[in-house]
């Protein structure tokens, strides 16, 4: 128990060092994307193929605009402005890029999508916008805290562990589930190069 406590204290202290990122207003406004689809919140969980451990959690929120909350994540695209782990301008192409970046020979991406009201979706965007920069190993904590403050998501536990969030999210009414599988190698630098090339050609 003492070891667990010391580990948590170490992680909490480390979280104080998260680097803030703040795209300018004009970049965020230009990138704004409205999907035209019904409002929804989608949980992405990156799960190790061998062993099933959850490696990362992210949220796509589709409300008055569509954004991706990727706390402590490493995904980046030059066409997607970021403010403290919240990425703006998540078109269908960017959504697929996000999934492709995380799905590889050692990890699958589990997609869980639940319909919500526009009010709840925009509340989720506001909570993600105000959360602040998230340090490594805190993706689960931040995703669970954003969700737990929303009507209808009270059953989501506050936890470090992506799989616990995934199991609770999957129990929500109306959830749909997809599994994204890819055979790309673990080194995803090539994926980023392909993504940038694809956007440049469009």
N, C-alpha and C positions, 0 to 999 in steps of 0.2 A: 504494500500500500504506500509506504514511504517512497519507494522508487517511482511509482506512478505519479505521486504528488510532485516529486522533483522534476520528472519529465514534463508535466503540464506547466509548471512554473517556468521551466526553460523555454518552452514553446511560447508562452505568453510574453516573456521578456523579448524573445526574438521578434514577435509580431510588432513591437514598437518601431522596428526598423524598416517597415514597408515603404517602398519608394513611390511617392505620388506621381501620377501622370495626368496632365490636364490639357486636352486638345482645345484650341481656340473656338470661340463661339461660332465664327463663320464656317469652320470645318464641320462642326456638329450640325449646324443648320443645313448645309449643303448635302450632308450624308443622310439626313432624315429619310426613312423609308416606311411607307404604309403598305402593308401587304394586301389589304382588302379582304383578308380572311377573318372569320369570327375570332374574337379575343380568346387568348389561351396562354397558358404557362407550360413550358416544356422543360423537363429535367433531363439533362444529359449526364450519364454516369459512365466513366471510363473504367472498365472491369478487366482485370488480368485473366487471360484465357486459362492459364495453368494456376489453379488454386482459387480463382474467383474473387480475389480481393479487389475492393474498390479503390481506384487510384486517383480519381478526380471527380468533382461535381461542377456543373455549370447550368445556368438557367437561360433559356430564350423566352423573352416576354413579348407577346404580340398584343399591343393595345393601340393607343393613338399613334404609335410608331412601333417598329420592331427592333429590339435591342438584344444583346447577349451579355449577361453577367457572367464573367469568367474569372472568378476570384483566384488570385495566386496562380493564374494560368500563364502559359508561355505562347499561346497562339497570338499571332500578329498579322495584320495585313495593311499595307500602306493606304489602301482606299477606305479603311475603317477607322475613323477617329476614336480614341479611347479617353475616358476620364475615370481614372482610379478603378480599373478592372471592368468598367461598363463600356461595351463597344456599340457604336451607333452605325446605322446603315446596313442592317443584316438582311440583305436581299436573299433570294433563293440560292444564288450562286455562292454568296458568303456563308450561308448556312451549311451548304454542302462542303465548302472548304473547311469549315470548322470541324465537321464530322470526319472528313478525310484526314485532317491533321492528326486526330486522336486515334482513329482506328488503324491498327497495324497488325503485324504478324503475332504480336504478343498481347494485344489488347483489343477488346470489342467495345463498342459504344452502345449503351442501352438508352433508348429514347422513350420517355414517358410523357405523354401530352394530355393535359386536362383542360376542358373548356371553362372559361370564367366570364364574368361580366366585364364590360369595358372599365367600369369603376375599379374593380379588383386588379385588373391588368395594369392600369395606370398607377394604382397604389403601389404595386410591386415595382414598377419602374422608378417611382419616387423613392422607395426604400433602398433600392440598389444604388440610385444616384447619390443618396446621402450617406451610404455606408462607409466610404473611404477606401483607401488602398489596403489590400489584404496581403499578408505575408505568407510565405510558403507553409504548407501543412494546415492552413486555416480555411481551405476552400469549403470543407463540410460545415464548419462553424458558421461561416458567413452566409452560405446558402440556406442553412436551417434557420438562422435568425431572420433573414429576409422573408422566408416563407411563413414562419410562425406568427408573424404580425399581421397576416392576411385573413380575412373572413373565409372560413371553410378549410383552412390549413392548420388549425389548432392541434391536430394530431401529429404533426411533424415534430420529431424529437430534436432538441438542441444537442448536437453531437459533432465530434471530429470525423466520424466515419461515413463515407459516401454510401456504403451499402445499407446502413440503417435508414438514411434519408430515402434511398430508392425504395426500400420495402414499404415504408410508411406512405410514400407518394403513390405507389402502385395500388394501395388500398383505397385511395380516394375514389368517389363515384365518377364514372364517365371516362376513366383513363384509357388511353390506347397505348400500345407497346410495340416498338420496333427494335430490332437488333441489327446494328451495322457492323459488318465483318469486312476486313481488308487484309490482304497479304503483303502490304508494303513493309519494308524493313524498318527496324526500330529507329534508324537515323532518318528523321523527318525533314532534314534540311532540303532534300530533293523535292519533297512535297511543296514546300514553301516556294521554291523556284518555279515549279510548274504552275502554282496558283498565280504568282505574279505575272508569268508569261501569258496565261490564259486571259487575265484581265487586260493586259497591254494590247492583246489582239482584238478585244471587243471595242 
